[in-house]
Amino acid sequence: MKIKQYSELLFYIPLTLLMIADFFQDSYLSNGFVMKVNIGVLVALFVLSIVLKRSRNVDDTQKINGQIFALVYLLSWMALLTLLGGTSQSGFGFDNVVVWFVVIISIAEIISKKKKMNH
């Protein structure tokens, strides 16, 4: 049961490695083979997460907490990698308008769901 509950957290490991490879092109993680394996693991974990999520009941509070965690996690890693001197090669950075648009939409969705829960 615990694996089902925390299976989505496994998704963040390869995602983090991909972010590091994106911000630091000279790192070992940017190697072509390593990238392919990492992307394969990421896709497999994403599919596993979807399958496991269907087999358990997830309440609205857990969904909201998951969204908040994902948003804070990604923004924190983006900030850390930027502070360490990395530059995103894919444009995934704080100077990208699309990133801020997605963040604003995510926050609006979280607030909307929270209001619906309280009524």
N, C-alpha and C positions, 0 to 999 in steps of 0.2 A: 504493500500500500504506500509506503513512503516514497518509493521510486516513482510511482504515478504522480504523487503530489509535487515532487520536486524535479520532475523530468524536464520541465522548461528551463530550469537553471543550467542544465547541461548545454543548452543551445548557446549560451553566452560565451562559452570557452572558445569555440572556433570563431565566433563573431569577433571576439576581442583580438584573437590572433590575426584575423583579416584586417581589422582596423590598424593594428600595429604595422602590418606589412604595407598598408596603404600610406601611412604617415611616415614610415621609414623605409624607403625603397632599397637602401643598401643592406638591410638586415637579412639574415638567413631565411626569415619567413617569406621573403619576396621571391625566393627560388621558385621556378615554374612548377616543379614536381610537388614541392611542399604546398604551394597555392592550390593545385588541383586536388590534392588529398584533403586539404583543409576545407575547400568548397564542397567536396563530396561528403565529408563528415557533417558539415553544416546543413546540407540538404537532407541527409539521412536523419539527423536529429530533429529537424523541422517537421519532417513527415511523421517521425515517431511521436513527437509532441502532439501533433494533431490527432493521431490515432489514440494516444493515451488520454487526451482531453475528452474525447468522445465517450470513453468508457467510465468517466466519473462525472459526478454532478459538480459544477462550478457555480457558486453563487455570485451575485453581482459585486459584493464586497471584494471577493478574491480577484475578480476581473479588474476592478478599479485599482486594487493594490498592485496587480501585475502590470498594468499600464503605467502606473506611477513609477514602479521599480524600473521598467524598461526605459522610460524617458530619462530618469535621473542617471541610470547606469550609462546610457549612451552619451549623454551630455557630459558626464564626469570623465569618461574615457577620452572624449574629444578634447576637453579642457586639459587634461593631464598630458596627452600626447602633444598638444600644441605648446604647452609650457615646457615640455622636454625638448622642444626645437623641431618637432616634426611638422611636415606640411602635407596635407592630403593631396594625393595625385588625382583622385577622382572628384575633387571639389567638395568633399564632405567636411566642411569647416564652418566656423562661426561667421565668416564673411560671405557665405552663400545664402541668398534670399530664400531659396527653396527650403533649406534646412529650417530657417526661422518660420516659414509658412507652415511646415509640417509640425513644428513644436507648438505653434499657436493653435492649430487644429486639434492636436492631441490634448492640449490643456482644456480647450473648449469642450471636447468630448467627455473628458473626465469630470468636469464641472457639471455638464448636462446630466450625466449618469448619476452623479452624486445627488443632484437636486431631485431627480426622479425617484431615487431610493428614499429620500426623506419625506416625500409626499405620499 
